[in-house]
């Protein structure tokens, strides 16, 4: 007897599951606004990180002089 073939079904990631729920609950305009807001948050965090790094560099240069 041969074993039944095994089907490989990809398990959706948590992000995929959240997007599926989001698409059911929100209109496309709300989804776009939410994604834009999140992109802005991530960009603000990146700029803050860059600002901290620049401050460290400036302080290290100032202490060498």
N, C-alpha and C positions, 0 to 999 in steps of 0.2 A: 504494500500500500504506500501510496505517496502522501506526504503531508500537504495540507492545503497551503497554497501560496500565501506568503505574508505580505500584506500591503503596508507600505511605509507612508504614513500620513503625518505630515508636519504638524507639530503642536504649535498653535499660535503663541507668540510671545505675549507678555503682559501688555506691552505697548500696543500690539495689534488688537488685543482684546479691548483695551481702553478706547482705541480709535473706533472700533465697531460700535461700542456703546455710545460714544460721542456722536457718531453719525446717525444713530437712531433717535437721540434726544435733541440734537441741535440742528438748526437749519445751516445751510452751507455758509451763509454770511457770518453766523456766530462762530462757526468752526474757524473760518479764516481770521476773524478778529482775535480769537483765543490763541491761535498759532502765532499770529503776529505779535501779540502781547508776550508770549513765552519767548519768542526770538529776541524781543527787546530786552527781556530780563537776562537772557544768556549773554547778550552783547554788553549790557551794563556790567555784569560780573566780570567779563573779559577785560573791559576797560579798567575796572577797579583793580584787577590783578596786575595789569600793565602799569597802572599808576603806582602801586606799592613797589613793584620792581624798579621803576624809575627812581622812586624816592630812595631806595636802598643804594642804588648806584651813585646817586648824587651825594648821599651821606658818606659813602666809602671814599669817593674822590675828595670830598671836603676834609676828611680826617687824614688823608695822605699828605695834604699840602702843609 
